[in-house]
Each structure stands twice: as structure tokens, then as C-alpha cells.
Amino acid sequence: MYREFFLHHPMLALPVASLMLFILVFAGIVIRTLGRAASSFDAVASLPLDAAQEAHDVH
């Protein structure tokens, strides 16, 4: 009885579709990040992590 309900209920396709969308977006971000050259991260790597650290470095 439950099996027939789950097989024929159209709303149950939405969680599967959202999972597939998440996997595609996540894989795209990982591929884009790993495909970048290391030199493109140098400017971001030198940024301070918070304002307190920046204020301490200035004085």
C-alpha cells in the first residue's frame, strides 16, 4: 500500500530534483575552484580575517 503511494505521488519527485540540483551546483563550484590557478588566490589570501586583526596590524 505505501509502496504504491510513493511510486505514483508526483510531489515526491521534488526532493530528488532538489538533490540533483544541489549536487550539480556543488560539483560546479568545486570544479571552478580547483581549476583556478594558485596565483589568483594570492590577493585574497593576504586579506585580514577580521577587523580586530586589521586594527592590530596597523598600530
N, C-alpha and C positions, 0 to 999 in steps of 0.2 A: 504494500500500500504506500509506504513512504517513498520507496524507490520510484514508483510511477509518478508521484507528485514531483519529485526532484528532477526527473528526466524531462517532464513536459512543462515546467514552470519557466516562463521567459525571463522573469526577473533574476533568476539565478545566474544568468549569463553576465550580468553587470559586474559582480565581484571578479570573475575570471577576466573580463575585458580590462578592468582597472588594474589588476595584477600584471597583465601583459603590457599595458601602457607604462606602468612603473618600471618594469624590467627593461623595456626599450629605452626609456629616458635615462635610467641609471647606467645602462651599458653605453649609451651615447656620451654621457658625461665622463665616464671612466676612459673611454677611447680618446675623447678630446683632450683630457688631462694628460694621459700617458703619451699622446702623440706630440705634445708640445716640446720644444727644445728647452733644455735646462736654463739657458740664458734668459728666457722670457720670464722666469720666476725670480730673477735677481732683484729687480726693483721692489717686488712685493716682499721678498724675504728680509729686506732691510727696514721695513716699517716697524714702529714700536707696537707692542701688543695692547697697551692701554695708555691712557693719558697720564697716569701717575709715573709710569716708566719714562715717558717723554719729558715730563717736568723735571724728573730727577737727572736725566741726561743733560738737560740744558743748563742747570745751575752747577 
